[in-house]
Amino acid sequence: MNSQDELSSVAPLHRLAPKSLYIHIPFCESKCFYCDFNSYVANDEVKANYTESLLKELMLIHEAYFPKGDRPRIDTLFFGGGTPTVLPLAHWEQVATFLHDRFSIDQETEWTVEANPGSINDNVLGELKQFGVNRLSFGAQTFNETLLLAIGRLHSVRDIDKSVERAMQIGFRRISLDLMFGLPDQTLTDVRESVRRAVDFGLGHISVYGLKVEEGTPFAKWQQGGHLHLPEEDAEAAMCEEVRLLLQDAGFLQYEISNFARAGEEARHNLTYWHNEPYLAAGAGAHGYVHGRRYENVKSLLRYQQMLAGMERPIEVDLSVTAEEAMEDSVILGLRLREGVNKKAFLAHHGISLHEAFGQVIASLKQRGLLDEDEERIVIPGKYFSVANEMMVHFLGNS
């Protein structure tokens, strides 16, 4: 960073009011073999107790960040998990009623709910729509029945078809589908077929993730024992490239490393993360970023409920983000996007120009052909987009 222009201890970004809210529903009908998310198989009593605690946390969040009686605007609302749709409708109604009472939520709010195919029916879909949900994200993962069993998914290919079709018929216009590649014994043909089936729905958004074997999962145990047969690195790279080409030919733009959308169908909530903007978060294990602090809630359901029974926010980790760290985050997250890092937005968020903060790094990467730049932004060239993480590390500790 230019020594003649010291940065303020508080970045302008950290004075922004959060307009996005993430809510974690940590319940599933079963745990997938690759999943390390904070999720549990639980009975209705546990879900009822959790909902009661969640409402208390949302009240404490409102009190912590907004004036009493204020109904702050929420631009994006995202329910993730777990499988949020396994929460009984009575509890959904409690949460939705509270949100509408304490926050300004309307038809312009992007309200997303994650769902597993087969975990919803017409009644659930209709009620969610009535509450204000206007975007669904289905975790399909693959259209190969054998692979679905191999990764521990409970749904079938028919469940995927039925769930998406019913959601469309009930009136959901914004639907996203998650796919995975690099699965055990998966072939390039399997990947092509899954992408083709997803495209045939006429959806506006598709997310595609490479399998990562996470510590503590059944997959990790099986891999250690030599019982997990994953595609070789070259085969996985070919799958990644095939996905990109197929979706590009179908009219999708790869607007983020793992996300593809038709024009105007980008996930606005996720763009909040990638633009390094503030967001609220509630629920066991949820992560938030508000007023220059990143916080992580306790994962344990028991500890979560105990803390909220005493009207204490269930925060386990609370970290202050320095102005320098915030700049690094803005670049590293922004370079995940096809649009790259916007220079005007960077200046507005940090009170310093992108070149004042990272001029030497930008010049070095440009000279090596690893970064493109125009008057408005810096971007990673398309041919290096799949290995963007290797470019991002150059910005760490260099502000």
N, C-alpha and C positions, 0 to 999 in steps of 0.2 A: 504493500500500500504506500502511496505517496506520503513521505514524512512531513511535507509542508502543509498538509491538510488533514489534521487529526480527525478521527471519526468520533461523533458524539457517543456517549456511553449507552444511549438509548436509540436504537434504529427506528426511523419512522414506521417501518413495518410493525414494530412491537406496540405501536399506539393504535393500530387498527382494531375496530370492534369485530369480533368473530360473527360470521353470518352463515356458518355451516355447523351442522351437528351430526355426530356419529353416535349411534346407540348399539351396544353389543348385547345380543341375545345368545347366551352360551349353551344352548341346548340342541342336541341332535338325537335322532332315533338310533343311531349307532355311529361309531367312530370309523372313518375311512383309514386305510392302512398307511397312507402317506401324511395324514393330517397332524400338525402340531399346534393348531389353533386352540385357544382356550374354550373348550366345549365339553359338555358332559351329557350323559344319558340320565334323565331325571324323571321323577313322577310329577303329577299335577300339584301336589302340595309344595314341592320344592319350587316349581315354577310360580306358584302363587306368592310364596315368600319372597322370591327374587323380584317379582313385579312390584311388591310393596316397597322393597328397598330401592329399586330403580326410581320410583316416583319421589322418594325422599332425596335421592341424589340429584335428580333434575331440579328439585326445589332449591337445594343448596347451590347448585350451579347458577341458577337464575339470581339468587341473592348475592352470589360472589361477584358477578360481572355486570349486573344491570340494576338501575335504580328501582326501588320498590314501586310496584304498580305499572312499570314499563312493560310493553309487549314488543320486544325487539324483533326485527325482521329476520326470518330464516330463509336464505336463498336455496340451500341444499340440505336435505335430510337423508341420512343413510342408515338403514338397519342391517347390520351384518351379524355373522355368527361363526360357528354354529349354523343352525337353520332357524331363522326367525319365525318362519311359518308354522313351526311346531308349537309355538306359544298359543294357548287356548284363546279363542276370540274374545272372551270376557276380559282377559288381561290386555289384549290389544286395544279394546275399547277404553279401558282405564288410562292407558298410556296416551292414546290418541286424544282423548278428552283433555288430559292435562296439557299436552303440547299445544293444542288449539287455544287453551285458556291462558297460557303463560307467554306464548310466542305468536308472532304474526306469520301465519302460514296460509297460503292461498294456492290458486291454480298455477301460478308462476313458479312456485317452489318446486324444485326437482326432488321428489320424495321416492327414494329407491328402497326396495326390500329384496334381499337375497332369498332364494327359494330353491329347494331341490325338486326336480321333477318327481311327481308322485306324492309330494308332501302337501299338496293343496287340492282343493276341490272348488266347485262353482260357488259354494257358500262362502268359503274363505276369500276367494278372489273378489266376489261382490262386496263383501264387508271391507276389505282393504281399500278397494276403489272408493267406497263411500267415506272412509276415514280421510282420504286425500292422497293415498298412494297413487302415483302416476307412472312409475317405472319399476319393472321387475328384472331381476338378474338371476337366470337359471343356471345352476351348476350341472351342465350336461356331462362335460369332460370327454366323452367319446361316444360314438354311435356303434361301437363294437360290443356285443353282449358279453363275449368272453373277457374282454378287457375291463368292462364294468365290474364283473365278479372279481377279477384279479386285483383291483384296487380297492375293493371293499364297498362299492356303491350299492345301495339297496334298490335303486330304480332300474328300469329296463329301457330299451330304446323306445318302446311303445309309450312308456311314461313320458319321455321327452316330447314326442309328437303330440300326445294328448294334452299335456300341460301348456305347451306353447299355443296350440290351436284354441284351447278353451280360453286362455288369457286374451287372445286376440278377439274372440267372439264376444267376450264380456266387455271389451272396449279399451283394453290396454294398448296404447299406440307405441309406447317406448318399451322395448324388451331387448335385453342383452343375453347372450349365451356364452358360457365359459367352456373352453375346450382345453385339453392338455396333450402334449406330445412328449416323447421320451419315456413312455410307459413300458412296463415289463413285456418283452417280446412283441412290442408294437412295430408295425411295418410302415413304410412310406404309403403303401396302398390304404392302410387303415386311416392314416392322417388325411389323405386326399378325400376319402369317403366321408369322414366326419365334417370336413370343411364344406364339402358339397351339400351335405344334408342340412347343415346350419344355414348356408346361403339360400337354400331353396325355401326357407320360411319367409324370406323377404324382410328380415330384421334389419335394424339400423345400426346395431352394435354387436361386435363379437370380440371377446377377450381370449387370448391363446397363451398359455403358460407352459414352460418346460418344467418337467418334474424335477424337484429338488428333494433329495432324501434327507430329512431332518432328524436330528438326534432325538432319541426317545420314542420314535415311532416304530410300529411293526416292520416297516420297510427297512429301517436302519438295522434292526436286529437280524432280519433275513439277509441283508447285504453283508453284514459281518460274517454270517455263517456260510456265505457263498451260495445262497438260495434265491437271490434276486437277479434275474437276467435282464439287464437294461440294454438298450441300443448303444452301440459304440458312439464315440464323440462325433465322428464324421457322419454317421447315420442321423444323429440328432440334429446336427447342423443342416443336413439336407432337408430334414423335416421342417425346421424353422424357415428355411428359404422357400420351401414349397408352399407353406402357409401364406407367406408374404405375397408370393406371386399369384396364388389362387384368389386371395381376397382382393388384391389389387385389380385383377382382371374382372372381378365381380363388382367393382365400383367402390371398394372400401379404401379409405386412407389410413395408413398406419400412423396415427397421430401421437402414439406413445409406444415404447418398446414392445409392450405386450397387448396393446389395445388398438382395435380397428373400428372405424365408424364411417358411415355415409355422412355427407355434408350436413352439419347441424345436429348430429346425433351423438356427439362426444359426451362422455360422462362429466357433467359439470362439477359434481362433488369431488371426483378424483382429480380434476384439474385444480381444485383448491389445494390439494396436497402438492401437486407438481409445480404450482406457482408459488409454493412456500408461503401461503396465506394462512391466517389463524383459523382454528376450528375447535369447537367444543366436543367433548366426548364423555359418554356415560356408559356404565356397565362394567362388570367384572373383567379386568384385563384390558380395558379400553385405553387408548392413547390420545391425549389432547395437546393442543399448542395454542396458548393464549397469552397475550401481553409479554412475549419474550420468554415464556416458560414452557417447557415440554413436561407433561406429567403422564404417569402410567398408573392406572388403578391396580389394586391387589387382584390376583387371579382367583384366589380361593373364594368359593361361594360363601362358606361359613364366615370367613374374616370380613368379606364384603358386607354381609348382613349384620355382623356384630358392630362394625364401625358405624353403619348407618342407623342402627338401633340407638346409638348414642348421639345421633345427628352430627357425625364427623365425616367429612369427605373421605372416601376410601382410597386415598392416594398413597401409593407405595414408593414411587420415585418422582421427585420434583427437581428438575434441572433448569438452571438459568442459561439461556442461550445468549452468548455475547454477540456484539455487533459483527465481529469478524466471522464467527461461526454461522450467523444468519446469512451473511453474504455467500459463504461457501455452500450452504444449503440451497440458496436460490439458484446457484449455477449448477450444482450437481443434480438437483431435481429437475431444473429447467432443461438440461441437456438430454433428459429422457424423452422429451417431446420433439416431435418433428418440427414444430415452430421454433424450437430453441429458446434462448434467453433473450428477452426483449430489453433493449438498452434503456428505453424510457422508463419502463416498469422497474428496472433495477435501480435507477437513479431515484425514482419516487419512493421506493421501499427502503433504501439504504442511505440516501443523502450523499452519495458519492457515485461517480461514473464507473461503469464496468471496467473501463481501461485503467482508471486510477487504481482500482482494486486488484485487477488481474492482468494488466497489460503485458507483462513479460511472459506469463503462461500462455496467453492467447497468441502472442507473436510466435512462440516456439511451436505450438501445435499447428498453427497455420503454415509455418515453414515446412513442416513435415507432412502437410496435406491431410492432417487429422481433424481440422476444424475449418469451417467456412464462415465468412463474415460479410455482411453488407451494412448499409447505413443504419438499419433498424435492429439487427440481432446477430448473435453467433449461433451456429448450428453444427451438429456433427454430420458429415457427408453421409448420404444414404447408404453407400456401400459399407460403411463402418457402423451403421446404426445397431446392428445385432451385437456388437462388442463395445457398446458405448461405455459400459462400466470401466473399461480399461483407460478411457480418456478422462473420466471424471476424477480419478484419484489425483491427477496432476494439480487440481485446484485445492486440495487439502493442505492447509498450513502455508498457503502462499498469498494470503490477503494482507 
